[in-house]
Amino acid sequence: MLGSSHAIANAYERLYLITSMIVDSILRLRPFRDPQSILVIKLDEIGDMVLAMHTFEMIKRDNPHVTLTILCKPFVAGIVAAHPSVDRVIGIKDLGPERYDVVVDLRGSWPSLRWILTHPPLRFFTRARVRARNKATGHIPHDSRANISIVEPLLRSTIPLLPKIEVSPADRETVGVFLRSHNLDRFAVIHPGARRPLKQWPPERFSTVIQFIHEKYGLRTVITGGPEDRALMDSLCLSAPMAIASPADFTLLHLAALCERASLFVGNDSGPMHIASTFGLPLVGIFGPGVPGVFDPIGEHSTTVHHVLPCNPCDQITCTRSEGPCILLVTVDEVCEAIGRVMPLTS
């Protein structure tokens, strides 16, 4: 039954991509001028949004006069709105009679595509065209590069940028108050949660890593997570007394401000991992069913621990291995060794 549902979802996604590519091809026949307004659709998760943030800056860099609007999910609106290149952030319910010169589909949906059909822009650039090209060549680039390829028709410069998160003085001060209250100067950040259970490394292994970080590097640890992670965070604090849970009211921008000051980040393949990677700190990402090389953390001080099996990639929902999920193959020793690679004792 689950396999059948997955097949239906895949077929539905393929139909969407084919339809959006047809719309893209038809709209390319229309006369076009320098755009005055651009709508970027990115109805996606935290990590996927982070790996697209640099495209906003590149669009605005090469089209400084345009009004740039981002259509996204509510829970990522905060980090998007803080981006200096973004003029406006809207949700799917905010789509109205306004027309845009250009619409870019970094990750759309059937409702957004139906709106485009009734409010056609002068140009529509869809990720489906880039995906089809990549599939034909057999090369699947890192997602940050794939997003640049989608917006490439709007760019005048060939100089790529890297994703980054804008942190405000207010966000820094909120995090500073928290750190001072716990007498934290140098510290590590551990993010033990993930959106999919198959991407979650066992908490007892994180507990051992927290102790290793404290013993070898003299760092206490701040454990981060959302409301759904509170029980996991509290249990880790009990098993590792040198760990402190981040406040329940911390936003994604507070997390960014925390990572900006951290000496190390260790966590599962997740949105917070990608947020942390934009700050260039030593980082170890723990991967299970993720696609190798496509969603790896950016940054020269980032590394991953990943056992890639023949069944990878999978739907990340149902594991077919009788031995258990592939993320269980990642050992504590491997993670500690990876920490040593990115964070020498002299740091």
N, C-alpha and C positions, 0 to 999 in steps of 0.2 A: 504493500500500500504506500509506504514512504517512498519507495523507488518510483512508483507511478506518479506520485505528486511531484517529485523532483523532475521527472521527464516532462510533465505538463508545464511546470514553471520554466524550464529551459526552452520549450517550444514557444511559450508566451513571450519570453525575452527575445528570442530570435525574430519573431513576428514584429515586435516593437522596433528592433534594429533595422529590419528590412524596410518597414514603413517609414521610419525617420530618414533613411538614406534616400528613399524615393522623393520625399518632401524636400530634402537638401538639393537633389538634382534638379527638381522642377524650379525651385526658387533661384537657382544659379542662372536661369535664363532671363531673369528680370534685370532692368537697368540698375546700376549701382553707383553710389557716390560715397565720399568720405562720410562715415557714420557719425551721427550726433548723439545717438543713444544705443547702448548695448545692454542686453540682458543675458546673464550667464546663469544657466540652470544647473544646480548641483544638489540634487535631492539624495544625499548620501550620508554615510556615517562619519564619525569624528575623524578617524585616520584618513579616510578618503578625501575629506574636505581639506585637511592639513596639506596633503600632497597635491592640492590644486591651488593653494593660496598664492603661490608665486605667479600664476598665470594672470591673476587680477593686476598685480603690479606691472607685469610685462605689457598687458593691454593698455593700461593707463600711461605707462612710460612712452609707448609709441603712438598713443592717441590721447594726448593730454586734455583735449577739449571735450571729450565725450562724457556723458553721464553714465556711470557704470552701476547697474543694479544687479544684485545677486539674489536668486531665488533658492532658498535652502530650507532644511528642516528646522523647527524651532530650537532644538537643543544645541545646534551649532551656531545659531544666529549671533550669539555674544562674541565669539572669536572672529566672526566674519565682519560684524559691524565695527569692530575695533581696527580693522585694516585701513590704513590711510588712503588706499587707492579706491576704496568702495564708497560710493555716494549714497547708496540706499540698499536696504535688505528687506526682502518681502517673503511671505509664505505662499503656498499654493492657493490659499483662499483669497489672497490679495490680488490675484490676476484679474484685471478688469478690462475696460475698453481701450486702455492705453496701448499704442503700437510702438514697437522698437525698430530701429533701422537694422539691427543685427541681433539675432538670438543664437547663443552658443549652448549646445546640449552636451555638458560634461557628464551628466547623469539625469536624464529626464524620466518621465513617467507617461502613461497613457493620458491622464488628465492634462498634463502640460502640453503634450503633442496635440491633443484635440483643441486646446486653446490656440496653439500656433496656427492650426488649419483655419480657424475662424478669425485670427488676427495676424495674417501673414506678414513677416518682416521683409525687408529688401533682400536679406541674406540669412541663411540658416546653416550653421556648421554643426554637424553631428559627430559624436564619437563613433558612430557605426561605421563611417567611412574609414576612420583610422584603424578600427578593429579589423575590418575586412582586409585592409592592406597588410596589417601585421600578420594576420592568419595566412595570407597568401605567401608571405615571405618566410613564415615559420619563425619569426623573431618577435618575442613579446618583451618590450622594453619595460624599465621601471615605470611605475605609474606616474611619477612626477614628470618623466620625459613624455609619456603618452599624452598627458594633459597639455603639454606645450605643443605637441603635434596638432591637436585639435584646434587650438587658437592661432596656429601659425599664419593663416591667411590675413589675420589682423595685425601682424607684427612687421615692423620695418627693420628691426635689429636682429641679428643672429646670436646676440649674446644672451645666453640663458641665465636665469636667476634661480635661487633656491628658495623653497618655502620658508616663511618665517612668521612668527606670531608677534603681534604688537602688544606690549605690556605697558599699562598706564602707571603713573606715579601712585595712584590710589590703590591699584592692585598690589604694587610692591610694598606699600606701607601696611596693608592688611596682612600680607604674608610676613612682613618684618615684625609686626606685633606678635604674631603666633610664634615665630622663631625665638624672639627675645624672651617670651614667656616660658619657653622650655630651655633657655640657655643654649640654643643651637647656633653654631657658627659654621663648621664644616659638617656636612651630613650627606647621607645617601637617601635616595627615593626608591621605594619598592612599590610597584603596582601589581598586585596579585590577581586582579580580576581580568575578565575578558567577556566580550559579548556572547560568545559561544562556549558552552561547557567543554567542548573538545579542544579548545585553545587555552584551557586553564591548567597550569602546572600545579601539582599538589601543594597545598599550603604548608605541610610539614617540611617540604624541601625548601620553600622560601624561608621558613624559620631557621633552618640550618645555615642558609646563605646569609641571613641577617647577622647571625652570630659570627660567621667567618669575616664579614665586612668589619664588624666591631673589633675583633681580635687582631686582624692583620692591618687594618688601616686606621683604627681608632675612631671610626665613624659611627655615630648613632644613625638610626633610620627613621624616616617619616614614611608611613604607609598611606597610600592614597587610594581613593575609590569613590564610587557614587553611592547613593542611598541603598542600592541593592547589594553593595559590598560590605555594609557595616558589620555584619556578624563575622565575616571572614577577617576583616581588619581587627576587630576586637580580639578574636581568637589568636591572631598572630602576636598582638601586643602581650597577651597572657603568656604565650610560649616563649617570647623573646622580649624580656623586660627593657632592653635597650632601644626598643622601637616605640614610636609614638604615632597614633592615628591622626591624620589631618582632620580639621574641623568638618562637620557634616554640611556646613553651609558654603564650603569652598566651591567656587565656580571653575569652569575650564580656564578662565584667565588667571585665577588664583593658582591653579595648578601650573600654568605656564610661568608665573612669577616665582613659584617654588622651584621649578626645574632650572630657571635662569640662575639661581644661586646654589644649586646642588653640586656636589663633587662627583656624583655617580648616580646612574639610573639603571635599575634592573627590573624587567617586567615582561609580561606576556605580550604577544603580538596583539596590539590594541591601539585605540585612539590616543590615550595618554602617552604610550611609547612614542608615537609619531610627534606629538606635541613636544616631548622632551628632546627628540632628535634634532629639532630645529635650532636648539641652543648650542649644539656642538659639544656637549659635555660627554665624558666617558659613558658609554651606554651598552648594555647587553640585552638583546631581545631574545626571548625564548619562544620558539616557533613549533607548532604542531602541524596542522593540515594546510598551512598557508602556502601560496605559490612561491617557490624560491626565486629570489632576484627581482620580483615584481613589486612586493610591498615591504622590502627590507628597509630598516631605518636609514635615513640619510645622515651624512656627517662623517668626517674622517676618523672620529673616535668612537664610531659605532660598530658593533659586531653582532652576530647572531649565533645561536646554537640551534641547529635544525637537522633532524634526521629525515631525509627525503626518501620516501618509499615509493614503490611502483603504483600504489593506489592514490598518490598525491598528484594533482589536487583532487579533493573530494567536495561533497556538498557542505562539509563542516557541521553537519547535523547528525548523520548516522554513520557510526564506525563499523566497518565490516571485519575488523581484525579480532580474532578470538583472544589474542594476547592482550588486548586493550588498546586505547588510543595511542597514536604515535608520539604524542607529547610526553608520554611516560618513559620513552626511551632516553629523554634528556636527563642526565644525571647531575647530582649536586657537584661532583668533581668537575664536570664539563663546564658548568656555569661559573664555578670559582676560577677555573683556568682561564675562561674568557674574560672575567673581571681583571685578572692579572695582565692580560694582553692590552686592555684599553686603559688601565689605571695602574701605572707603575708605583712602587713604594715611595718614590720621590715626589709624587704629585701632592 
